[in-house]
Amino acid sequence: MGHEGGRVGARTTISQNPPMSATAPVSSMATVIYIRALSTAVRQLGICVIGLGRAGTIHAEIFRSGIEQARLMCVADQNKQVAKEAGVRLRVDWSTEPEDALQREDVDAAVIAVPTNLHAQLLLTAIRTRKHAMVEKPLTASLDEGKRMAAKARSSGLVVQVGYMRRFDKHYMEAREKAASGYLGKLILYRAIAHDPGPPPGWAADPRLSGGIFYDMLSHDFDMARHLMDSEVSAVHAVGASMLYEEVRRRGDYDVVSALLTFKSGAYGYVEGTRKSTYGYDLRTEVVGSEASVVVGGMGDALLTLADKGGVRRKGLHWFTERFREAFLEEDRRFVRSILNNSASEVPALDGLRAIEIAEACKVSVREGRQVELRELR
Ligand SMILES: NC(=O)c1ccc[n+]([C@@H]2O[C@H](COP(=O)([O-])OP(=O)(O)OC[C@H]3O[C@@H](n4cnc5c(N)ncnc54)[C@H](O)[C@@H]3O)[C@@H](O)[C@H]2O)c1
């Protein structure tokens, strides 16, 4: 996928770092070096971040100072206090009107990190105003809307990247390299365990807004299944229960689920998720090949080991913000790189659609108590 090249480079910063000229005359009395000031134009993309909650704050902080070729121009959140606090803290313009931010001349690209049911409306506005967009995961909370978004994104010629940041985690990247290079042999099984430390916060507990656990939480694991196994999922058989939280049960979602996946390649997969993990964030992914296996993560991934009279204890990672800090940075870097290099999005909207197709198939499977072929949904 390409993009409209004319927008990029609306602003330039000039760095003057003059090298010694090879042709400069040298006097015997004194060395006189004629220096030619070289102006190196560094293209910087103007970025706005819309939605300043858990995910948006991470992106805003990265774009504020973490990526040389990008500059955070403004932030927007419908909550005035949140928008103002972020704008003042990050020393950029702030607004309560996302549409205004998307109209700005100095903005080339937007990060859309509002609740999932609002992604479509903002992505379509971004496309209309000719801004590249990073849309947080999942692409949206409804399959029909996802199909429309993927079609619009594809025909726009803009870079649209979906926020599956695990793809840019160094351990998952190595696992992918091992799988893709043939080192593992024939890929026969995929296994993913995802235990979140607590219930989904606020709006995300409502499946009409978040899509429910298969969209909101496990679509990461479905995306990784396709990515690591290098094969589409053709069928799923899922089960789900609400055993932990009354609110989840009342809203018709599940907090304990598992799904069997069948891949087009003939391989099988298993994904399980729970919304409770008292010992912290528990994320494990395994690809089994005919010649070798690769495992990312383990129970008790530790950032800290505490040794005292009570013995040696490893402190597990509490949440995704710690586990994927570097991956978010790399994700944002790749987004900027795709735009500046006029190259394809590394996680296009079509990949976002494929992940929510699997999520939707799981929902239907739990509801109807049967295996669901993905082609039924197309
Ligand atoms: N990549 C990841 O691992 C990851 C992690 C967390 C969240 N997310 C995704 O990011 C998105 C946001 O989730 P969150 O957890 O950050 O939510 P959040 O509730 O923490 O923050 C959402 C923010 O959006 C603002 N908002 C709501 N409606 C708005 C509108 N119309 N215009 C502007 N601002 C609006 C809210 O005021 C709030 O500040 C979701 O799609 C979620 O799935 C992804």
The ligand as a Gaussian input file, in Angstrom:
#p B3LYP/6-31G(d) Opt

LIG

0 1
 N       -2.508000      -2.326000      22.120000
 C       -2.939000      -2.651000      23.324000
 O       -2.464000      -3.593000      23.949000
 C       -4.043000      -1.843000      23.941000
 C       -4.090000      -1.664000      25.332000
 C       -5.141000      -0.922000      25.865000
 C       -6.116000      -0.406000      25.045000
 N       -6.055000      -0.629000      23.697000
 C       -7.103000      -0.123000      22.798000
 O       -7.052000       1.295000      22.806000
 C       -8.372000       1.823000      22.703000
 C       -8.615000       2.723000      23.924000
 O       -8.568000       1.913000      25.075000
 P       -8.065000       2.484000      26.487000
 O       -7.905000       1.319000      27.364000
 O       -6.912000       3.405000      26.263000
 O       -9.357000       3.300000      26.927000
 P       -9.460000       4.406000      28.052000
 O      -10.847000       4.357000      28.555000
 O       -8.323000       4.282000      29.008000
 O       -9.240000       5.776000      27.235000
 C      -10.120000       6.178000      26.218000
 C      -10.064000       7.702000      26.125000
 O      -10.835000       8.098000      24.984000
 C      -11.586000       9.260000      25.342000
 N      -12.729000       9.355000      24.438000
 C      -13.881000       8.661000      24.485000
 N      -14.677000       9.015000      23.453000
 C      -14.002000       9.952000      22.752000
 C      -14.278000      10.694000      21.587000
 N      -15.424000      10.556000      20.919000
 N      -13.372000      11.569000      21.155000
 C      -12.207000      11.743000      21.828000
 N      -11.890000      11.076000      22.930000
 C      -12.761000      10.183000      23.391000
 C      -11.937000       9.051000      26.797000
 O      -12.276000      10.280000      27.428000
 C      -10.682000       8.405000      27.339000
 O       -9.780000       9.379000      27.851000
 C       -9.310000       0.621000      22.635000
 O       -9.617000       0.341000      21.301000
 C       -8.501000      -0.506000      23.238000
 O       -8.875000      -1.791000      22.755000
 C       -5.032000      -1.313000      23.150000

